[in-house]
Amino acid sequence: MAFTVVGKSVARVDAIAKVTGQAKYASDFLERNMLVGKILRSPYAHALVKNIEVSKAKALPGVEAVLTYKDVPQNKFATAGHPYALDPKHRDKEDRTILTNKARFVGDAIAAVVATDELIAEEALKLIEVEYEVLEPVFDPEEAMREGAPKIHEDCERNIVSSTGYEIGDIEEAFKEADYIFEGQYETSIVQHCQLENHVACAYVDSDGRIVIITSTQIPHIVRRIVAQALGIPWGRVRVIKPYVGGGFGSKQDVCLEPLVAAMTLAVGGRPVKLELSREECMIDTRTRHAIRYKIKTGVSKDGKLIGMHIIAISNTGAYASHGHSILMAGGSKFRVLYPMKALKYEPYTVYTNLPVAGAMRGYGSPQITFAVECHLEDIARKLNMDPIEFRKKNLVQVGYVDPLNGNVVRSCGIRECIEKGKELIKWEEKKERYKNQTGYRRRGLGMACFSYASGTYPAGQEIAGARIVLNQDGSIQLQIGAAEIGQGSDTVFAQMAAEILGIPVDMVHVISTQDTDITPFDTGAYASRQTYITGMAVRKAALEVKEKILDFACSMTGIPAHALDIKDQNIVYKDTGNVVMPLSEVALRSYYDLVSAQPITSDVSNNARVNAYTFGATFVEVEVDIRTGKIEILEIYNVHDSGKIINPQLAEGQVHGGVSMGIGYALLEQMLFDEKTGKPLNNNLLDYKLPSIMDIPEIGVAFVETFEPTGPFGNKSLGEPPVLPVAPAIRNAVLDATGVAFNRLPLYPQRVFEKFKEAGLI
């Protein structure tokens, strides 16, 4: 299919606003006499609040309100940013209150202050006196699951949030049929999103008595519902405005601040209050990525075919459920399509501990399970003395495969082409031969890993999206979508989609980037790599409706049948010849001002997508390992994707660069550390938490294998999250290739690597 705008690297529609500083973020919204909110946090990982005395804090000049659990509704609510479920059994676990009288991690919100400025608010926090009954904490999920372990939530037996899994086929029969049985254990770390913009929200009560919240969020419409639930008020009494957002990566797919800042404004008579977290606060009391332990047992035939796999996954969800078990279930569903086998048993456990809350983070459970499975397959290939690529190719999915549990169909699949392209780019065969018999302390190796992912959440979750288009008098359009632009470039690709259908340049598509729950069409938000695929369907639908109305109006003006007309280069043209009939602007002007037939041309649509599309790809990496120091240097890395039709190649490449960088940090550096006895964070700042800098990131190779996905609005599939998935296992597999030592726990930082080499006798 030939496109004129789709598939081109047009400039981002928000680029000028961002680079010139004109873009307004949540922190830039300053109301007159804005008050400041601050939070008192528990110094203990597990403790009951026996008594709390706030009179001294209230007496401090400049303090407008002090809130404890006694001053706010105690309605339990879920913070996870998922669509509402009519069936109560499908809703997220409601285990949070606005403020608590039982601390469940170091940093839990015990009280809050509203003051005229930040210094007074911080001074007031020091004057609040809290008497705690310190309880025994538990930080390890396997310890937390044991009988007699400290109970973190009274209604949760053995601290298990959920253990729902699945079984395809008969796993015991599959193991009997297999010629070989292999087992392995793998573990990932707790990491932080570290997005550029900290969490911030402002709230006030408007003249109609409604609460208005301006917040840095990925999910404005869901925030509205959760705030109302937390306060016990009708949903329509809350209005949420999402301005420009400085990144989220999933941490803003949770409702972290908004219920509290809403309670703060109510406590001061509706006056505006800003609640902005410091970086240190963000790192302990927003969200982290789940640390997960995997035990995998796999049956394989003599010729290298996977027969069956049993995976036990134990996830540390921290003190509250947040996205909780959804993370484990999502990871367990998205990987399984890649290597179909006779039997697959997935046994997941999501467990409370007294650590900061884990939630959504780029990949949503898939980076963890991709690490475990791709490392495990690499280990099996080595034990079978098979080339790891050939071993994978024997087991890869084919077009037409139907997932037996959710019914999703693989309608497009370029995984084999991705592997071949990656092999060629990194010169796999040539370097494998060159590095065969290495000695010395500096050794090189090659590694690779594959992935599969989805485009949205259907059928596990609802996938609804809205779009609104208004044709302006000059032939340009206003495009309004409920989908949240959070830096990934979605507004730009939506503009390209609308421009493609309506035959106008992208600069004539005026995208309303701010989402406002009073005004913008309903959309569940930015997550699950869904927007270009799911919201793209709504944009396409709205643009086609506008196009039909334009051609009908042109027909009324000219007498030429609408089916014989098209729109191209801002002109109404004959479909067959391309000859110009009249400028689009003339039709647009008349639609507003014709004395007889004026009717402004608009569309306002919603689309409920009941399909999903699988995306595939692979990472290839070459490393050099210094055995004496444990330092791993990435020499080359290539991330190759089948994401269907690429809408904007430059934006797509940017997504891959960002994802690979995050994957490198996940593999080599990043982990949140806590005191083993107290649970206090040891590195919740950007000095001690080791993020990769520009000096740590090599040249990143990006390649695409363009398939055409028939369910996608323009043949496209997901791309936002997939780049991060295969990076860590590819690096680990390259280190194994270089040294013969398998690292089954992330991250591979120098001390851990050095100690393992020493244990293996290389030093």
N, C-alpha and C positions, 0 to 999 in steps of 0.2 A: 504494500500500500504506500503510495507516494504522499508525503506530507510537505507542507511549505514552512511551517513554524515549529511544529513538534519535531524533535530530533536535532534541533539547532541549539547552539550555545549562546542564547540571548542573555543580556545582563540581568542580574537580579533586580526585581522591581523595588526592593527595599535598600539597595546598595547605597544610593546617595544619602538617604536619611541617616543611615548608620555611620557612614564614614565622615559625615559632616557634623555629627552630634545632634542632628535635628530630631532623631528618633526619641520618643519619650518612653522610658521604662517606668515600672511601678514606683520606683523611688523618686522619680521626677515629678510626681503629682503632689503638689504642695497646696493644701487648703489653708485658708487664713486661720491663724491660731491652732495649727496642727499640734496635737499632743503626741507624746512618745510612750510607747509601751515597752516594758521589759519583763522578763520571766525569771522567777526564782526557781532554781533547779536543785534536785536532790543530790547530796554528796554521796549517797549510798546506793548500791545496786539493788537492794531489796530492803524495804523498810516501811513500817506503818507510821503515819502521822498521828501521834497521840494527842498533840495539842499545837495550836498555831496562834501566835499573838501578833497582831498587826497594828496595835494602837500607836506605837511609836512611829511607824512608817506613815500612818495616816496623818499624824500631827506635823510631819515635816512640811514646811512651806513649799508650795509648788506641786505637792502630790494631790491629784484629783480623785484617785480611786485606788483601792487595793482589793484584789480579788483572791479568794481561796475557793476550794471546792464547795464551801458553804454558800458562796455568792453566785454560782453559775448552775444552770440546769445539770442534773446528773443523768441525762439521757445517754445511753450507750449508743455509739455509732461506729461505723466502719470508715476508715480513711482512704481505702483503696479506690482509685479512679476507674471504676468499671460502670458500665450501663446498669441502671436499676433493673432488678429482676422481679417480675410479678410473683413468681414462685419463691416463698421465703427460703426454701431449701437451697436455692441457687444464689442467695445473697452472700456478700462478704461477711466475715465474722465481725459482729459488733462488740468490740471489747475495749473501746476507748471512751473517755469522758474529757470534757474541755480542760478541767484541772482534776488532779487525783489526790486522794488521801492515802494512797499506797504507791510508793515509788517502786518501779520495776526495773530501772536501769539508772546508772549514774548520769544525771542530766534530765531525768523525768520532770515535767512541769508541775510544781507544787503550788505556786502562787504567782500572781502577776501584779504589776504596778503600772498606773497611768499617771504621767507627770508632765509638767510644762516643758521640760527638756531632758536630754539624755543623762546628764550628770546628776540631776535630782533623782531621776528614776533609779539610777544605779546606787545612789546613796540610800534610797528608801529600801531597796532589796536587802541591804546590810542590816537594816533595823527590824526586819521581820524575824521573829524568834520561833523556831520550830523544834518541838520535842519529838524525836523519832524513837520508835522501837525497832532496832536493827534486826533484820531477819537473815537467815542463812541464804546466800545467793548460789546460783548454779549457772555456769557459763558454757559448759560442754553439752551439746544436744543429746549425746548418748547417755551421759550422766543424768540429764534432766528427765529422760524416759524411764529411768529405773524406779522400781517401787520404793516408796519412802523418800524420794527426792523432794526438795522444797517445792511447794505448789505456787506457781507464779500467778495463775488465775484460778480462782476457787472452783469454777465450773468445768475445768479441763483436766481430765484424768491423765496422769503421767506426763502432763505438759504437752501432749500431742494435739496440735491444732486439727490435723486430719491425717489419715493414712489411706485415703482412697487411691487405688491404682487400677491396673487392668491386666488381663492376660489374653493374648491372641494364641489360639492353638493350645496344645498340651505340652508344657515345657519339659516335664519329666520324660515323656515319650520322645521328644526331640533329643534330649541328652542321651537316651538309650540308642537312638539311631546314629548319633554322631561318632566319628572315628576318633576324634580328639576332644578333650575338655580343657579349656584354659580359664584361669581365674586371675583377677587383678583388683587392686584397690587404688583409688584416686581421690584427691582432695583439692578443693579450691579455697581461696581466701576471701575474707571480708574486705571489700574495697569501697571507695567513696566516689560519687559522681564528679565532684570538683568542677561543676559548671562555673562559668565566669561570674554570673550574677548570683549573689546570695538570695536566699528566700526573703521576700518582702511583701507586705500587704498593708493597705490603708483601708479604713472603713469609716463611714459616717451614716447618719440617718437623714434621709431627705425630707422635704416638706410634706410628703404624703405618709410619712412614718415608716418608709421602707428602708431596709439596710442596704447600703451601696458599698461594695467591696471592690477595690482596684488591686489586682494581685498578679504576681508573676506565676502563671499556672499554665499547664498543658491542657487542662480540662475544665474550662469555665462553666459549662452547663452542669457538669457533675458537682463542681464546687457549690453551686447554688443549692442543689438538692441536699448535699451533706450538711451544709451550714444550717439549713432549715431543720433538718432532722436533729442536729445537735442541740439547737435552741428550742425545739418543740413548737415551731411556728409554721404557718402555711408556706409552701415553697415560693409562691408568688410574692411574698414579702421580702424576698432577697433578690438583689440585682448584682451581677458580677461582671466586671469589666476587665478584660485581658489586654493590656497594651503590648508594646514590643517586649519580648522575653529574651534574656541573655543566656539561653541554654537551659536544658533540664535533664536530658538523658534518662528520663524516667523518675527522677527525684521529685519533679513537679507534676507527676501523675498521681500524687497523693495529696490529700487535704491536710497540710501540716500546720498552717498558721490561721487559716480563715475563720474557723469557729471561735478561736480565742480573741482575735481582733474584733470580731462582731460582738462578742460579749463585752469587750472593753468599751466600745462606743456606746453600747446600751448603758453601761455603768456610769458614763459621764454625760448622760442626757442627749446622746446622739452627736456630740461634738466629734470632729475628725481625729482619728488616732492612727499613727503609723507604728507597725511592728516589723522591725527589720533585724534579722539574725546576723551575728558576726560569723566569720568563717569557722571559728571554733565551735559555735553553736550548731551551724549547719552540719558539721561533720559528726556530731553526736545525736542531734535531735531532728534530722530530716529523715533520710533513708540511706541504706547501704545496699550493696549487692550481697545476696545470700552466699555464705560459705556452705558448701555441700560436700558430703562424703559419699563416695560410690563404691559398692562392691559388685563386681561384674563376673558372671560365670557364663561362658559361651561354648556351645558345641559346634564343631566344624568337621566337614567331610574331608577325606584324603585329598580331593582335588581342589580344596580351598573354598568350598561353598559354606556360607553361614547357615546352620540348621536351626539353632535356637539360642536365645540370650535371656538371662535372668539378671535384672538390675535392681539392687537395693540402694535407695537414695535417702540420706538423712540430712535434712536442711535445718540450719540454724536461723530461725526467723526473728530472733531477738525477743524483746519484751512484749510486743503487740503483734497481732496477725498481719496488719497491712494487707499486702497482696498475697501473703502467706502461701497457702497450698496451690494457688493458681500458678505460681512460679514453677513449682515442681511438675505440675500437670502439663503446663505449656511446653516446658523443655522435653518432657517425656512424649509429647505428641508430635512435635515438629521434627525431631531427629529420625523418627521411626520410618518415615517414608523413604529415606535415602537408601537403606539396605533392607528391603523386604525379606523376611525369612519365615520359615514354617511356624515357629513359635517365639513369642516374646512376652515375658512376664516382667511387669514394672511394678515395683513395690516401694512406694515413696512414703516418707514420714516427715512432716513439717512440725518442728518442735520449738516451743517457747524456751528462751533462756533469759538471763538478766543482763543482756547486752543491748546496745542500740538497735532500733527497729530496722529490719531489712525489708526492702520493697522492690518496686520495678526498677530495673536498670537495663540499659541498652542490650537487647538480646533476650531478656525476660526468661532466664533459666536455661537458655540454649548455650551461652558461652560455657557454662559449667558442664553440661552433659556432653557437649561437643568435645571438650577437653578430655573427659573420661573415655568416651567411646573411641575417639580417633587415636588416643594413646594406646588404648587396649587393642585396637585392630593392628596398629603398628607392631605391638609386642607379639601378637599372634603371627603376623607375616614373618617376622624374624625367626620365631620358633619353628615355623613351617619351612624356613629357608626359601621363602617366596619374595619376589619383588613387591614392595608395599603398594605400588600403584596397580600392578596386575591383580593383586589380591583384592583390592577394592573394586576394580573394574569387573571382576567376576560376580560381584554381589550388588551392583548398582541397580537402581530402579529404572524401569522403562516407561515410555509414554503409554497412557492408558491404565496405569495402576490405580486401583481404588482402595483408599484406606479403609480397612474392614471395620474400624470403630466409628469414624465420623462421616464416612461416605465421600470425602473430598477426592477429586480425581486429578491425577497428574496429566494435564492437557498439553504441557510444553516442558521440555527438559533438555538442557544443553550441558549437563554435567560432564559427559564424556569429552565434549569439545573444550570445556573449561580445563580439564585435566591435560589434554593434549597441548593446549595453548600455554599453560603454565610450564609444562615440561620443556617446551621449545624455548620459552623466554629465559628460563634459568639454565638451559643447556644440561639437562638432567643426566643423560647418558654419558656425555663427555666428562662431566665433573665426578660422577660416580666412579668412573674408571680411574680418574686422576687421584682420587682420595682413598683408593682401596687399601693401601698398605702404609698408613701414616705412622710415624714415630715422632718423638719429641714432645715438647710441652704445648705447642700451639697446633691445634688440629682443626680441620674444617669438615663440615658435614652438610648434607642436604636433608630437608624434611618437607613434608606436605601433609595437608589435612583437608578434608571435604566437609561440606555442610549442606543441609536443606533447611528451609524456613518457609513460613507462610506469609500471606498478604492480608493481614487482619486476623480476626478471632473467630469468624463463623466456622462451624456451628456452635462452638462453645459459648460465644457471646453475640449479642445483637450488633449488626453493622449498618447503622443508619447514618445518613449524611444529607445535609441540605445545601442548596445554592440559590442565590437570587441574582438576576441580571436585569438591569434597566438600560435601554437604548437611549443615549443622550441625543440632543438635537443636532449635534455635529457628526453623528454616526459612530462616536466612541461609545463605550459601555462602562457602567459601574458593575463590578463583580463583588458580591458579598458571599462569604462562606462561613460556616460555623467552625470549620477545621482550624486548628491553632497553628499559626506560623511561629516556631520557637527557634528559628535559626537554620532550619534544614532546607529551606528554599521552596516550601510548598506553594506559597503565594505566586511565585514565579512560574512554576509548572502549570498551575491552574490558569494563569493568564495566557500561557502558551496554548493550552487546550481550547480555551474560549476563542482566542484569536484564530486558531486553525479552523474551527468550524464556521466562524463568522466572516472569514476572509478579510481580516483587518490586521494591522501590525500590533505587536505586543504593547507598544507605547500608547495605544488607544484603548487598552484595557486598564481601567483604574480600579485596582484592588483595594478594598477596605480591609486593612490589615488588623485593625482593632476588633476584637470580639466583645460583644455586649449582649448578655442574655436577654435583655429587653428588645433587642433589635435584630441580631444576627440569626440566621436559620439554625435550627437545632443540629448539632453534631456532637458526638461523644468525645472527640478530642484527638490529641496527637499522641499516639502510642501504637504498638503492634505493627509498625511499618505499613500502616493502612491508608495513609492519606492520598497519595497519588493514585492508588488503586481504588479505594472505596469512595473518597470524596470526589475523585476524578470522574466517577460514574455520574454523580450528581451534577457536576459542572458540565459534563457532556450533554446530559439530559436537558439542563436549563438552556444551554447554548443552541441545541437543536430546536427547542421550542421557540426561542427568539428568532432563529433563522426562518422557521416556518411562517411565523407571523410577519416578518419582514417581506418575504416573497409573496405572501397573500396580499399584503398592502400594496406592493409593487404591481401585482396583478390588477388590483382595483384601480390603480392609476393608469395602467398602460393597456389593459385588456389581454396581455400575454399570459397564458396559463402559468400558474406558479410552478408546476412540475417541469416547465421548460426553462426555468430560470435558476441561476446560482449567484453566489456572492464571491467576488474575487478582487483582491487589491482595492478594496473600498468601493467597488462598483457592483451594481446589479448587471449581470451578464447573461447572455444566452448560454445555456448549459452545454450545448453541442459545439458551438463555434467559439465561444469565449468573447464574442463581440459585445461591446459595452452598450447597455440600454440606458442607464442613468447612474449618477453617483449615489452611493448609499446614503450620503448626507441629505440628499433631497428627499428620500423616503423618510428618513428620521425626522426632518423638519416638518414635513407634512403630517406625520403621525401625531404631532403636538398641536398644529395650528390650522389644519384644513377645516374650513367652516362646517363641512358636512360630515366628514368621516374621521375626524381627529380621535385618536385613541392611543395614548402612549404605549409603546411596546415593551412589555416586561415578562419575566417568568419568575416563578417562585416554586421551586420543586424540592421534594425530598425523595431519597432513594434508599430502599431497604435491600441491601445486597445479600443474597442468599447463595453466594458462591465464594470460593477461595482459590488462590493460585499459589503453587509452590515455586519458590526460587531456589537456585542451586549455585554452587561455586566451590572454589578451592584456593588455598594459599600455598605458595611454594617459597621456601626460604633457604638461604645459604648462611651458615654461621661460622665464626672462628671462635674457638674456645681456648682460653689460656688456663691450662690445668693448674698452674702454680698459684693463680690468684682467684680462680673461679669466675673470671669475667667472661661474659658472652657478648660477642660483637656480631651484629647482623650486617652481613656484607651485601646481600641482595634479598629483596622480598617482593613478591608479586601476588596481588589479590585479583582473582579472575572470577567474574560473575555472569551468571545467566539471570538477568532481571527483566527478561522480555525486551520490549522496545524501550530504548533509553530516550527519555523525553528531552533532557537537557544534558549533553555530555559533560560540560564543564562542572555543573552542579553535581552530577553523578560522581565524577572523579573526586570532587571535594568531599563528598560523603565517604568515599572509600578511604581517602587520606585520613580523615578523622577517625574512622573505625579502626583502621590498622594501627594508628598511633595509640588508641585506647587498648587495643589488643596487645601491643608491645609492653605497655605499662602493666597490664594484667599478668603477662607472662614473666616479666623480669624484675619488677620493682614493687608494685603496689600491694600493701596490706595494712589494714588498721590493727594496731596493737593495743592490748589491754593488760592491766595488772592482773595476774592470775588469781590473786586472793581477793582483791576488792572490786575488780571490774572497771577501775578508772581508766579512761583513755590515756594512752601514752604519746600519741602522735596526731592529735586532732588539730593540726595546723599545717600550712603549706611549707613550713621549714622542715619539719620532721617526717611528714608523709611524703614519700618519694614518688613524685610524678615524673615521667620522662620529659626532659626539656628538648629544645630544638637540637641540642648537641647529641641527644640520645636517639633521635629518630633518623634512620637512613633515608636515602632516596627511595620513595615508594612507587613500585610499578603497578599500574592499574590497567586492566584489560576487560573487555566485555564480549560475551558471546550473545549476540542478539537473536533471540527466538521471538516468536509472536504468540502471546498468550491470548487465546480467543475470548476469555472472560474479562480481560482488562479493557478499560475505556479506549486505549490506543495501543493495545497489545502489550502493555506494561505490567510489571509485577513489582514486588517490594524490593527496596534497596537500603533503607535507613539503618536498620540494625545488622543485617547480614555481614558487613565487612569485618565486624569484631569477632565473629564466631570462631573461625578456624585458625586464628593467628597464634594463640598460645600453644595449641597442640602441634602446629607445624614447627614452631621454634623448639619445643621439647623434643620432637622427633628428629630434628636436625642435630641437636646436642647428643642424642642417643646414637645417631649415625656417626658423629665425629668421635665419640669417646667410648661407646659401648655401655654407657651408664644411663639407666632409665630414671628420670625424675617424675614421680607420680603425685607431687604436691606443689601447688603454686604458692608464691612466685619463686622463680629460679634466681634468687639474688646471690651475690658472690659468696657470702659466708656459707649459705646452705649448700651451694654447689661445691665449694672447697671441701667442706666436711664430708660430703658424699663421695668425692673423688678419693679422699683419704681412706674412707671406709672401704672403698672398692680396690684399694691398693695401687691407684695410679700415682699417688704421691708417696 
